[in-house]
Amino acid sequence: MMNGERTGKLSDRLKRYSWLLILLWTGCVVVSLLWNLFEQREKIIKIARNTAQITFENDVMYRKWAAKQGGVYVPASEHTPPNPYLKVPNRDVTTSSGRSLTLVNPAYMARQVNEMAVDIHGSRGHITSLNPIRPENIPDQWEAAALKSFEKGIKEVSSVAKIGDEEYIRLMRPFIAEKACLKCHASQGYKEGDIRGGISVSVQLEPLRAIERPLITRMWLGHLFFWIIGIAGIVIAKTGWEKQILARERAEEVLRKSEERYRSLFNSMTEGFALHEIICNDKGVPCDYRFLDINPAFEELTGLKREEVVGRTVCDILPNNDPYWVDIYGKVALTGEPVHFENYSSALNRHYEVFAYCPAPRQFAVIFTDFTERKRAEDALKERTTELEAANKELESFSYSVSHDLRAPLRAIDGYARMILKKEGDKFDEETMRKFNVIRSNAQMMGQLIDDILTLSRVVKKHLSTSQLEMDAVIREVWKELETINPERNMKLTVQDVPVSYGDRTLIKQVYANLLSNAVKFTKYRDPALIETGGYAEGNENVYYVRDNGVGFEMEYYDKLFGIFQRLHKPDEFEGTGVGLATVERIVQRHGGRVWAEGKVNEGATFYFTLPQKT
């Protein structure tokens, strides 16, 4: 909720900033537009003023030329009638050819030129004075004000003013009386150098405005375009900032949850954890470690409290912590290579399994578990194992001794029975012979039982040495030995697909030796004896089988197949001691597999066992 409120506040603040930027950008665009419009207006006025100045200079130049010539005679016409205001001798003359000419003085000439300029350029020129000879030269209000300012020493007056409904740029300069001017104006009391009036020039602004309008339109459109681009940029930036804020908030939320999970994990760890700052000596070699943080498990495993260790160094807290902090931890801190080892703390009298590493530059972390009790149990187990190994050796020695002691009377019984049968056998009746044969059979069975028990004892004690097994090679090796032992038998072995497996080769060979020996034994009345081996994968284990065409068995006796004592208790139900199958079962179970069998009387039996596909 707090993050949502914070995001909302940031979003509101961003909106305010965005509106402020929009207002600032709009203001900048408006100011730029106004400034450009002002500059454009000033430019037009400047052009008009320049035009007025040029017109004025031309007017002055024409007047000076005409005054220098003393006037110019031109044919009198409707357009240029004699000047009634020109009171000079020889104003009108007739040429020898009878053509009438009239004198055009500078003012008359300038007036006609100005009238032509109005029709062609739209500019107006006007000679005026506060004391004019010609009524048309009477100044208007603007000109009268300019003429009065000339008397105060002002040399030029210009401004934008209206003449009728049209805007003009008006410019006026004083007209100084020169010697040539006095020919016509001396009667008015002017002397050379006096200001006798002024020449005003008015240039119409509308033609220039017409040229200016497309420029202004483009100026408006350009500024509008840039304003829209700016607004779009602000909107896009605002959207991007909002995404960044949202992404940052999400990242912060993820980080916060991660920190919460980390802290929860940190506090719930069963392993002790300590984070240190590496302290180095003047040569840059780590020499001590300052505690930055520990978890509750650290407190529980060491008995040291957080407030007692955080901020202090290891050497300060555990001054007699053996050489581990220098020899092992120092190497980790110096090289950055993690290490996993067992440590005994003499200061705490505890055994720890430690993993040390550097999570960041100049930081060192230790994760450890207290296995003191396990260590003591392991030591006790080792001691017990040593005792059991010694006892096993004694038992094995005793077993061989007992085996020897048992075999001697059994051999004596068998030899004595043979001797009696050889000397007195023809005198015995059928019942006596049967009893003697039972005695011999039991003696032989007891001998076999002793051998099987010793084999089982070795199997139980043998350490598993697992490797990949080529099962068909193991089978053929065992079969070759059986063929050597039974050269007179007509036996045929078929080896189907046998999957590769993993196990102890010696023990698996013992499995096949027992199963194939049983198959040979229980097919002794078959000619030929047919034995088949094979296997297949099923789930995550391999299934192997040995099948024969021997005497088989009743499934009701299945539970007694793998029992030793049941076989000894009722020897007539099964041939053999039963230790061989018990040995098979024990070996397969040690490999993580199962054993079972199927059979039918006089139709043979199939013995199955499984092995994991990988161990």
C-alpha positions as CSV (number, residue, x, y, z in Angstrom):
1,M,0.0,0.0,0.0
2,M,2.8,2.4,0.9
3,N,4.5,1.7,-2.5
4,G,1.1,2.4,-4.3
5,E,0.8,5.7,-2.4
6,R,4.4,6.6,-3.2
7,T,3.8,5.7,-6.9
8,G,0.6,7.9,-6.9
9,K,2.5,10.8,-5.4
10,L,5.3,10.5,-7.9
11,S,2.8,10.3,-10.7
12,D,1.0,13.4,-9.5
13,R,4.3,15.2,-9.2
14,L,5.2,14.1,-12.7
15,K,1.9,15.4,-14.0
16,R,2.6,18.8,-12.4
17,Y,6.1,18.9,-13.8
18,S,4.7,17.9,-17.3
19,W,2.1,20.7,-17.2
20,L,4.8,23.2,-16.1
21,L,7.1,22.1,-19.0
22,I,4.1,22.4,-21.4
23,L,3.5,26.0,-20.1
24,L,7.2,26.8,-20.3
25,W,7.5,25.4,-23.8
26,T,4.3,27.2,-24.9
27,G,5.7,30.4,-23.4
28,C,9.0,30.0,-25.2
29,V,7.3,29.3,-28.5
30,V,5.0,32.3,-28.1
31,V,7.9,34.6,-27.1
32,S,9.9,33.3,-30.1
33,L,6.9,33.9,-32.4
34,L,6.3,37.4,-31.1
35,W,10.0,38.2,-31.4
36,N,10.1,36.9,-34.9
37,L,6.9,38.8,-35.8
38,F,8.4,42.0,-34.3
39,E,11.7,41.4,-36.2
40,Q,9.8,40.9,-39.4
41,R,7.7,44.0,-38.8
42,E,10.9,46.0,-38.1
43,K,12.5,44.5,-41.2
44,I,9.5,45.7,-43.3
45,I,9.6,49.2,-41.7
46,K,13.4,49.2,-42.2
47,I,13.0,48.4,-45.9
48,A,10.3,51.0,-46.3
49,R,12.5,53.6,-44.5
50,N,15.4,52.7,-46.7
51,T,13.1,53.2,-49.7
52,A,12.0,56.5,-48.4
53,Q,15.6,57.6,-47.8
54,I,16.5,56.6,-51.4
55,T,13.4,58.5,-52.7
56,F,14.4,61.5,-50.6
57,E,18.0,61.4,-51.9
58,N,16.8,61.1,-55.5
59,D,14.5,64.0,-55.0
60,V,17.2,66.1,-53.5
61,M,19.6,65.1,-56.3
62,Y,17.0,66.1,-59.0
63,R,16.4,69.4,-57.3
64,K,20.1,70.2,-57.0
65,W,20.7,69.3,-60.6
66,A,17.8,71.5,-61.7
67,A,18.8,74.3,-59.4
68,K,22.3,74.1,-60.7
69,Q,21.1,74.5,-64.3
70,G,18.8,77.4,-63.2
71,G,15.8,75.4,-64.2
72,V,14.9,73.6,-67.4
73,Y,12.8,74.7,-70.3
74,V,10.3,72.1,-71.5
75,P,7.5,72.4,-74.1
76,A,4.4,73.8,-72.4
77,S,1.6,71.3,-72.4
78,E,-1.5,70.2,-70.6
79,H,0.6,68.0,-68.4
80,T,3.3,70.7,-67.8
81,P,1.6,74.1,-68.0
82,P,3.5,77.2,-67.1
83,N,4.1,77.5,-63.3
84,P,1.9,80.3,-62.1
85,Y,3.8,80.6,-58.8
86,L,7.2,81.1,-60.6
87,K,7.7,84.9,-60.8
88,V,11.0,85.2,-62.8
89,P,11.8,86.9,-66.1
90,N,11.7,84.7,-69.2
91,R,9.5,82.1,-67.6
92,D,7.9,81.5,-71.0
93,V,9.9,81.7,-74.3
94,T,9.3,80.8,-78.0
95,T,11.9,79.2,-80.0
96,S,12.9,80.4,-83.5
97,S,10.8,77.6,-84.8
98,G,7.8,79.0,-83.0
99,R,7.7,76.3,-80.3
100,S,6.5,77.5,-76.8
101,L,8.7,76.6,-73.9
102,T,8.1,77.1,-70.2
103,L,10.7,77.2,-67.4
104,V,10.5,74.3,-64.9
105,N,12.1,75.2,-61.7
106,P,13.4,72.5,-59.3
107,A,10.3,72.4,-57.1
108,Y,8.0,72.1,-60.2
109,M,10.2,69.2,-61.5
110,A,10.3,67.4,-58.2
111,R,6.5,67.7,-57.8
112,Q,5.9,66.1,-61.2
113,V,8.5,63.3,-60.5
114,N,6.7,62.6,-57.2
115,E,3.4,62.4,-58.9
116,M,4.8,59.8,-61.3
117,A,6.2,57.8,-58.3
118,V,2.8,57.6,-56.7
119,D,1.5,55.9,-59.8
120,I,4.5,53.6,-60.3
121,H,5.8,52.8,-56.7
122,G,3.1,53.9,-54.4
123,S,5.5,56.3,-52.7
124,R,4.7,60.0,-52.2
125,G,7.0,63.0,-52.1
126,H,5.9,66.4,-50.9
127,I,7.6,69.7,-50.6
128,T,6.1,71.7,-47.8
129,S,6.8,74.7,-45.6
130,L,5.2,76.5,-42.8
131,N,5.3,79.5,-45.3
132,P,4.5,78.0,-48.7
133,I,4.1,79.9,-51.9
134,R,1.9,77.2,-53.5
135,P,-1.3,76.4,-51.5
136,E,-0.8,72.6,-52.3
137,N,2.5,72.8,-50.4
138,I,0.7,73.5,-47.1
139,P,1.8,70.8,-44.6
140,D,-0.5,68.2,-43.1
141,Q,-0.6,67.7,-39.4
142,W,2.3,65.2,-39.3
143,E,4.4,67.4,-41.6
144,A,3.7,70.5,-39.5
145,A,4.9,68.7,-36.4
146,A,8.0,67.6,-38.2
147,L,8.7,71.2,-39.5
148,K,8.4,72.6,-36.0
149,S,10.9,70.0,-34.7
150,F,13.4,71.0,-37.4
151,E,13.4,74.5,-35.8
152,K,14.6,72.8,-32.6
153,G,17.6,71.3,-34.4
154,I,16.2,67.8,-35.3
155,K,17.7,66.7,-38.6
156,E,15.2,63.9,-39.5
157,V,11.8,62.6,-38.5
158,S,10.3,59.2,-39.5
159,S,7.5,57.0,-38.2
160,V,4.6,54.9,-39.3
161,A,1.5,56.9,-39.9
162,K,-1.7,56.7,-41.8
163,I,-2.6,58.8,-44.8
164,G,-6.3,58.3,-45.3
165,D,-6.9,54.6,-44.6
166,E,-3.4,53.4,-45.7
167,E,-0.3,52.9,-43.6
168,Y,2.9,54.6,-44.7
169,I,6.4,54.9,-43.4
170,R,6.9,58.7,-43.4
171,L,10.3,60.4,-43.5
172,M,11.0,64.1,-43.5
173,R,14.2,66.1,-43.5
174,P,14.6,69.9,-43.5
175,F,15.1,71.8,-46.7
176,I,18.0,74.2,-46.4
177,A,17.9,77.4,-48.6
178,E,20.8,77.4,-51.0
179,K,22.0,80.2,-53.2
180,A,20.2,78.8,-56.2
181,C,17.0,78.7,-54.3
182,L,17.0,82.4,-53.5
183,K,16.2,83.1,-57.2
184,C,12.7,82.1,-56.5
185,H,12.4,82.4,-52.7
186,A,14.4,85.5,-51.8
187,S,11.2,87.5,-51.8
188,Q,10.0,85.4,-48.9
189,G,12.8,86.7,-46.8
190,Y,15.0,83.5,-46.8
191,K,18.7,83.7,-46.7
192,E,21.2,81.1,-47.6
193,G,21.4,78.4,-44.9
194,D,17.9,79.1,-43.6
195,I,15.4,76.2,-43.1
196,R,12.7,77.2,-45.6
197,G,10.7,74.0,-45.3
198,G,11.1,70.3,-45.7
199,I,10.8,67.4,-48.1
200,S,8.6,64.5,-46.9
201,V,8.6,61.1,-48.4
202,S,5.8,58.6,-47.7
203,V,6.3,54.9,-48.7
204,Q,3.1,52.7,-48.7
205,L,3.5,49.6,-46.5
206,E,0.7,47.5,-48.0
207,P,2.9,46.1,-50.9
208,L,5.6,45.1,-48.4
209,R,2.9,43.7,-46.1
210,A,1.7,41.6,-49.0
211,I,5.2,40.2,-49.4
212,E,5.4,39.7,-45.7
213,R,2.1,37.8,-45.2
214,P,3.4,34.4,-46.6
215,L,6.5,34.7,-44.5
216,I,4.4,35.4,-41.4
217,T,2.1,32.4,-42.3
218,R,5.2,30.2,-42.6
219,M,6.4,31.6,-39.3
220,W,3.2,30.8,-37.6
221,L,3.1,27.3,-39.1
222,G,6.8,26.7,-38.2
223,H,6.3,27.7,-34.6
224,L,3.1,25.7,-34.4
225,F,5.0,22.7,-35.7
226,F,7.8,23.1,-33.2
227,W,5.2,23.6,-30.4
228,I,3.4,20.4,-31.4
229,I,6.8,18.6,-31.6
230,G,7.7,19.9,-28.2
231,I,4.4,19.0,-26.6
232,A,4.7,15.5,-28.2
233,G,8.2,15.2,-26.8
234,I,7.0,16.2,-23.3
235,V,4.1,13.7,-23.5
236,I,6.4,10.9,-24.8
237,A,9.0,11.8,-22.1
238,K,6.2,11.9,-19.5
239,T,5.1,8.4,-20.7
240,G,8.7,7.2,-20.6
241,W,9.2,8.7,-17.1
242,E,6.0,7.1,-15.9
243,K,7.2,3.7,-17.2
244,Q,10.6,4.3,-15.6
245,I,8.9,5.2,-12.3
246,L,6.7,2.2,-12.6
247,A,9.6,-0.1,-13.6
248,R,11.7,1.4,-10.7
249,E,8.8,0.9,-8.3
250,R,8.4,-2.7,-9.5
251,A,12.1,-3.2,-9.2
252,E,12.1,-1.7,-5.8
253,E,9.1,-3.9,-4.9
254,V,10.9,-7.0,-6.2
255,L,14.1,-5.9,-4.3
256,R,12.1,-5.3,-1.2
257,K,10.4,-8.7,-1.4
258,S,13.8,-10.2,-2.3
259,E,15.3,-8.5,0.7
260,E,12.4,-9.8,2.8
261,R,12.8,-13.3,1.5
262,Y,16.6,-13.0,2.0
263,R,16.1,-11.7,5.5
264,S,13.5,-14.5,6.2
265,L,15.9,-17.1,4.7
266,F,18.8,-15.4,6.5
267,N,17.0,-15.6,9.8
268,S,15.6,-19.1,9.2
269,M,18.8,-20.7,8.0
270,T,19.9,-23.7,10.1
271,E,23.5,-23.0,9.0
272,G,25.4,-20.3,10.7
273,F,26.2,-17.3,8.5
274,A,28.6,-14.4,9.1
275,L,29.5,-11.5,6.8
276,H,32.8,-9.8,7.3
277,E,34.6,-6.7,6.1
278,I,38.2,-7.7,5.1
279,I,40.9,-5.7,7.0
280,C,44.3,-5.6,5.3
281,N,47.7,-4.5,6.6
282,D,50.0,-1.9,5.1
283,K,51.0,-4.5,2.4
284,G,47.5,-5.2,1.4
285,V,47.4,-8.6,2.9
286,P,44.2,-9.6,4.8
287,C,44.9,-9.8,8.5
288,D,41.6,-9.5,10.3
289,Y,37.8,-9.5,9.6
290,R,35.2,-7.2,11.0
291,F,31.7,-8.6,11.6
292,L,29.1,-6.9,9.5
293,D,26.2,-9.2,10.1
294,I,25.3,-12.6,11.6
295,N,22.1,-14.7,11.5
296,P,20.3,-16.3,14.5
297,A,21.8,-19.7,13.7
298,F,25.2,-18.2,14.2
299,E,24.2,-17.1,17.7
300,E,22.7,-20.5,18.4
301,L,25.7,-22.4,17.1
302,T,28.4,-20.3,18.7
303,G,26.7,-18.8,21.8
304,L,27.8,-15.4,20.6
305,K,25.1,-12.6,20.4
306,R,24.8,-10.2,17.5
307,E,25.3,-7.2,19.7
308,E,28.5,-8.7,21.0
309,V,30.1,-9.3,17.6
310,V,28.8,-6.9,14.9
311,G,31.4,-4.1,14.5
312,R,34.1,-6.1,16.2
313,T,36.9,-8.1,14.6
314,V,37.4,-11.9,14.6
315,C,40.8,-11.7,16.3
316,D,39.2,-9.5,19.0
317,I,36.4,-12.0,19.7
318,L,38.3,-15.3,19.0
319,P,41.9,-14.5,19.8
320,N,42.8,-18.2,20.0
321,N,41.0,-19.5,17.0
322,D,43.9,-21.6,15.8
323,P,45.6,-20.7,12.5
324,Y,42.4,-21.0,10.3
325,W,41.7,-17.3,10.0
326,V,45.2,-16.7,8.7
327,D,46.1,-19.9,6.8
328,I,42.8,-20.8,5.2
329,Y,40.5,-17.8,5.4
330,G,43.3,-15.4,4.5
331,K,43.9,-17.3,1.3
332,V,40.3,-17.2,0.4
333,A,40.1,-13.4,1.1
334,L,43.3,-12.8,-0.9
335,T,42.5,-15.0,-3.9
336,G,38.7,-14.9,-4.0
337,E,38.7,-18.7,-4.4
338,P,36.0,-20.4,-2.2
339,V,37.0,-23.3,0.1
340,H,35.1,-26.0,1.8
341,F,36.6,-27.7,4.8
342,E,36.2,-28.9,8.4
343,N,37.3,-26.7,11.3
344,Y,37.7,-27.4,15.0
345,S,37.5,-24.3,17.1
346,S,39.5,-24.8,20.3
347,A,38.0,-21.6,21.7
348,L,34.5,-23.0,21.4
349,N,35.5,-26.7,21.6
350,R,33.2,-27.4,18.6
351,H,33.6,-29.0,15.2
352,Y,32.3,-27.0,12.2
353,E,31.8,-27.8,8.5
354,V,32.7,-24.5,6.8
355,F,32.2,-23.0,3.4
356,A,34.1,-19.7,3.0
357,Y,33.9,-17.3,0.0
358,C,34.0,-13.7,-1.0
359,P,30.6,-12.4,-2.1
360,A,31.8,-8.9,-3.0
361,P,35.1,-6.9,-3.1
362,R,36.5,-6.5,0.4
363,Q,33.9,-8.8,1.9
364,F,34.2,-12.3,3.3
365,A,31.4,-14.7,4.2
366,V,31.3,-17.9,6.1
367,I,28.5,-20.5,6.1
368,F,29.0,-23.3,8.6
369,T,27.2,-26.1,10.4
370,D,28.0,-27.6,13.8
371,F,28.6,-31.3,13.4
372,T,30.2,-31.8,16.8
373,E,27.6,-34.4,17.8
374,R,27.8,-36.1,14.4
375,K,31.6,-36.0,14.7
376,R,31.4,-37.7,18.1
377,A,28.9,-40.2,16.7
378,E,31.2,-40.8,13.7
379,D,34.2,-41.3,16.0
380,A,32.1,-43.7,18.1
381,L,31.0,-45.5,15.0
382,K,34.5,-45.7,13.7
383,E,35.5,-47.1,17.1
384,R,32.6,-49.6,17.0
385,T,33.4,-50.4,13.3
386,T,37.0,-51.2,14.3
387,E,35.6,-53.4,17.1
388,L,33.2,-55.1,14.7
389,E,36.0,-55.6,12.1
390,A,38.1,-57.2,14.7
391,A,35.1,-59.3,15.8
392,N,34.4,-60.3,12.2
393,K,37.9,-61.3,11.7
394,E,37.6,-63.4,14.9
395,L,34.3,-64.8,13.7
396,E,35.7,-65.6,10.2
397,S,38.6,-67.3,11.8
398,F,36.2,-69.1,14.1
399,S,34.0,-70.0,11.1
400,Y,36.9,-71.6,9.2
401,S,38.0,-73.3,12.4
402,V,34.4,-74.7,13.0
403,S,34.2,-75.5,9.3
404,H,37.3,-77.5,9.6
405,D,36.2,-79.2,12.8
406,L,32.8,-80.0,11.2
407,R,34.2,-81.3,7.9
408,A,36.5,-83.7,9.7
409,P,33.7,-85.8,11.3
410,L,31.5,-85.5,8.2
411,R,34.3,-86.9,6.1
412,A,34.8,-89.6,8.7
413,I,31.1,-90.4,8.7
414,D,31.1,-90.6,4.9
415,G,34.2,-92.7,4.8
416,Y,33.0,-95.0,7.4
417,A,29.7,-95.4,5.6
418,R,31.5,-96.1,2.3
419,M,33.7,-98.7,4.0
420,I,30.8,-100.5,5.6
421,L,28.8,-100.5,2.3
422,K,31.9,-101.8,0.5
423,K,32.5,-104.7,3.0
424,E,29.0,-105.5,4.3
425,G,26.7,-103.9,1.8
426,D,25.7,-107.1,0.1
427,K,24.4,-108.3,3.5
428,F,22.1,-105.3,4.1
429,D,18.5,-105.3,3.3
430,E,16.8,-102.5,1.3
431,E,15.8,-100.5,4.4
432,T,19.3,-100.6,5.9
433,M,20.8,-99.5,2.5
434,R,18.3,-96.6,2.4
435,K,19.4,-95.4,5.9
436,F,23.1,-95.6,5.0
437,N,22.4,-93.5,1.8
438,V,20.5,-91.0,3.9
439,I,23.4,-90.7,6.2
440,R,25.8,-90.1,3.3
441,S,23.4,-87.6,1.7
442,N,23.0,-85.6,4.9
443,A,26.7,-85.6,5.4
444,Q,27.2,-84.3,1.9
445,M,24.4,-81.7,2.4
446,M,26.0,-80.5,5.6
447,G,29.3,-80.0,3.8
448,Q,27.6,-78.1,1.0
449,L,25.7,-76.0,3.7
450,I,29.0,-75.1,5.3
451,D,30.4,-74.0,2.0
452,D,27.3,-72.0,1.2
453,I,27.3,-70.3,4.6
454,L,30.9,-69.3,4.2
455,T,30.1,-67.9,0.8
456,L,27.1,-65.9,2.2
457,S,29.4,-64.6,5.0
458,R,31.9,-63.3,2.4
459,V,29.1,-61.7,0.3
460,V,27.6,-59.9,3.3
461,K,31.0,-58.4,4.3
462,K,32.3,-57.5,0.8
463,H,32.4,-53.7,0.0
464,L,30.5,-52.9,-3.2
465,S,32.7,-51.8,-6.1
466,T,30.3,-50.4,-8.7
467,S,31.2,-50.2,-12.4
468,Q,29.6,-50.7,-15.8
469,L,29.0,-54.4,-16.5
470,E,28.8,-56.2,-19.8
471,M,26.3,-58.8,-18.6
472,D,26.6,-61.2,-21.5
473,A,30.4,-61.4,-20.9
474,V,29.7,-62.3,-17.2
475,I,27.2,-64.9,-18.2
476,R,29.5,-66.6,-20.7
477,E,32.4,-66.6,-18.2
478,V,30.2,-68.4,-15.6
479,W,28.8,-70.8,-18.2
480,K,32.3,-71.8,-19.3
481,E,33.2,-72.8,-15.8
482,L,30.0,-74.9,-15.5
483,E,30.7,-76.7,-18.8
484,T,34.2,-77.5,-17.4
485,I,32.7,-78.9,-14.2
486,N,30.0,-80.9,-16.1
487,P,31.7,-82.2,-19.3
488,E,29.4,-85.2,-19.5
489,R,26.2,-83.2,-19.6
490,N,24.3,-82.3,-22.8
491,M,23.5,-78.6,-22.0
492,K,22.6,-75.7,-24.3
493,L,22.7,-72.1,-23.2
494,T,20.9,-69.3,-25.2
495,V,21.8,-65.7,-24.3
496,Q,19.2,-63.2,-25.5
497,D,19.6,-59.4,-25.4
498,V,21.2,-58.5,-22.1
499,P,21.2,-54.8,-21.3
500,V,24.4,-53.3,-19.8
501,S,24.1,-52.5,-16.1
502,Y,26.0,-51.2,-13.2
503,G,27.2,-53.2,-10.1
504,D,29.9,-55.1,-8.4
505,R,31.2,-57.5,-10.9
506,T,32.3,-60.1,-8.4
507,L,29.0,-60.2,-6.7
508,I,26.9,-60.2,-9.9
509,K,29.0,-63.0,-11.2
510,Q,28.1,-64.9,-8.0
511,V,24.4,-64.3,-8.7
512,Y,24.7,-65.8,-12.2
513,A,26.9,-68.6,-10.8
514,N,24.2,-69.6,-8.3
515,L,21.3,-69.2,-10.7
516,L,23.0,-71.1,-13.6
517,S,24.3,-73.8,-11.2
518,N,20.7,-74.3,-10.0
519,A,19.5,-74.5,-13.6
520,V,22.2,-77.1,-14.4
521,K,21.3,-79.0,-11.2
522,F,17.6,-79.1,-11.8
523,T,17.9,-80.1,-15.5
524,K,20.0,-83.2,-14.8
525,Y,17.3,-85.5,-16.0
526,R,16.8,-83.5,-19.3
527,D,18.6,-84.3,-22.5
528,P,19.3,-81.8,-23.7
529,A,19.2,-79.4,-20.8
530,L,17.9,-76.1,-22.2
531,I,18.9,-72.9,-20.3
532,E,18.1,-69.4,-21.5
533,T,19.2,-66.0,-20.1
534,G,18.3,-62.5,-21.1
535,G,17.0,-59.2,-20.0
536,Y,15.0,-56.0,-20.8
537,A,14.6,-52.4,-19.5
538,E,11.5,-51.6,-17.5
539,G,11.1,-48.1,-16.0
540,N,14.3,-47.0,-14.3
541,E,15.7,-50.5,-13.8
542,N,16.9,-53.5,-15.9
543,V,15.2,-56.9,-15.5
544,Y,17.3,-60.1,-15.9
545,Y,16.2,-63.7,-15.9
546,V,17.5,-67.3,-16.0
547,R,15.1,-69.9,-17.4
548,D,15.4,-73.7,-17.6
549,N,13.4,-76.7,-18.6
550,G,14.0,-78.6,-15.4
551,V,11.8,-80.1,-12.7
552,G,10.3,-76.7,-11.8
553,F,8.4,-76.2,-8.5
554,E,4.9,-75.8,-7.1
555,M,4.1,-72.1,-6.6
556,E,2.5,-72.9,-3.2
557,Y,6.1,-73.4,-2.0
558,Y,7.3,-70.1,-3.4
559,D,7.8,-68.4,0.0
560,K,10.2,-71.2,1.0
561,L,12.4,-70.8,-2.1
562,F,14.7,-68.1,-0.6
563,G,14.5,-69.4,3.1
564,I,17.5,-71.3,4.5
565,F,15.9,-72.6,7.7
566,Q,12.7,-73.8,6.0
567,R,14.9,-75.8,3.5
568,L,16.8,-77.3,6.4
569,H,13.6,-78.1,8.3
570,K,12.0,-79.9,5.3
571,P,14.8,-81.1,3.1
572,D,12.6,-83.5,1.2
573,E,10.6,-80.6,-0.4
574,F,13.6,-79.0,-2.1
575,E,17.0,-80.3,-3.3
576,G,19.9,-78.3,-2.0
577,T,20.5,-76.1,1.1
578,G,18.7,-72.9,-0.1
579,V,21.7,-70.8,0.9
580,G,22.5,-70.1,-2.8
581,L,19.2,-68.4,-3.5
582,A,19.5,-66.5,-0.2
583,T,22.9,-65.3,-1.3
584,V,21.4,-64.2,-4.6
585,E,18.6,-62.3,-2.8
586,R,21.1,-60.6,-0.5
587,I,23.4,-59.5,-3.3
588,V,20.6,-58.1,-5.4
589,Q,19.1,-56.3,-2.4
590,R,22.5,-54.7,-1.7
591,H,22.4,-53.3,-5.3
592,G,19.0,-51.9,-4.8
593,G,17.1,-54.6,-6.8
594,R,14.5,-57.3,-6.3
595,V,14.3,-61.1,-6.8
596,W,11.4,-63.4,-7.7
597,A,10.7,-66.6,-9.5
598,E,8.0,-68.4,-11.5
599,G,7.7,-72.1,-12.0
600,K,5.6,-75.2,-12.8
601,V,6.3,-78.8,-11.9
602,N,8.1,-80.6,-14.7
603,E,7.9,-77.5,-16.9
604,G,10.9,-75.6,-15.6
605,A,11.5,-72.5,-13.6
606,T,12.4,-68.8,-14.3
607,F,14.3,-66.7,-11.8
608,Y,14.2,-62.9,-12.1
609,F,16.3,-60.2,-10.6
610,T,16.6,-56.4,-11.2
611,L,19.3,-53.9,-11.1
612,P,19.0,-50.0,-11.2
613,Q,19.9,-48.7,-14.7
614,K,22.5,-46.4,-13.0
615,T,23.9,-46.3,-9.6
